[in-house]
């Protein structure tokens, strides 16, 4: 049998993980959720989920992936050695979930290419109605479809070439660039007249606005942003060498992800208030505000091009990780060639992505649970499928894997000097806290 691929070095692992985590979730989804869920109070609840629930879950996915050295479906089969039929198959949910997320992610990825083209054509000028521009770019029929197709194609192209050689290399260039861009925009945004309203909105909590939906949305966003709950980390971890320190690599990824989300918030919210727009704009927030800022600043047209290039790359490094879940599954479970697996997966994604895109315009009347397909899949995956996936992972790792097995993987066979209390605290969260918290929130939202 061919030897399995693996990441080149420690830095490569970090960049790939950060590439997966940092994406549209931070720059597009986070600001609009903060906007529609009341600002700072949402962020505080979000922080709780990131550090108390999702980080231990990330360790857990890492443990499962690296121990099994297998795709997400095969991972559970390997770890149960075929003895627990139910648990051996839970990876199927992850593959489905990655597929669903990818379908609407590619539509937004298409918007980023569209806006990149617009910026090259210098269409962000003063006096343009950016609201209308976004509506045209997202709800008309052919334009978004074409860009979605291009986006799926590019994602597939990189995955076909082999993730490691492609991603590892260029993530090392793109991630720092993205970081600098977002900082620059955030600083500019803070100097706009009226920016303080936005800062207040981000940093002064108003807990009277918190509802069950806020908590659910914060949990969903924490899962989404950290790429937790559908086996992305399991799949990537299966390519990681045994020397990697799971705890520190995961923590670094989570912190990087959080910094990006906060920077995106600081870049966008002050400008929202400065331009007299509403933070509860919804999914269009990024695509309306950012061009507006660029239309008004010196060198804006050049900066706009840079910004949309890096936004596009940030999205791409994330969608690759999602596609990799499905491709690794198809190629290892069905013994497909990598190229065939990629083709099959992307063709199926394209079909659902086309429906998602059309659901914002032509098929707007065709709703599921009162939502167009796009919004339905966005909510379904983040708020339900990911937490359910995460719940199954922690129950599996907490109760079907022994303490010894879990600690052994977390401490690289006891070769790392780790604090005992830290290991026990993680184990306690994985066994008790995480499953209970996730269950309570899911059940209370379903009963509503
Ligand atoms: N985390 C990525 C983002 O913030 C998206 C993503 C990649 C993802 N892999 C995932 C989301 C797995 C959920 C699960 O844009």
Boltz pocket constraint, residues with backbone or C-beta under 6 A from the ligand:
constraints:
  - pocket:
      binder: B
      contacts: [[A, 19], [A, 20], [A, 21], [A, 22], [A, 23], [A, 24], [A, 25], [A, 26], [A, 101], [A, 223], [A, 224], [A, 225], [A, 226], [A, 227], [A, 228], [A, 229], [A, 230], [A, 232], [A, 314], [A, 318], [A, 319], [A, 321], [A, 322], [A, 386]]
      max_distance: 6.0
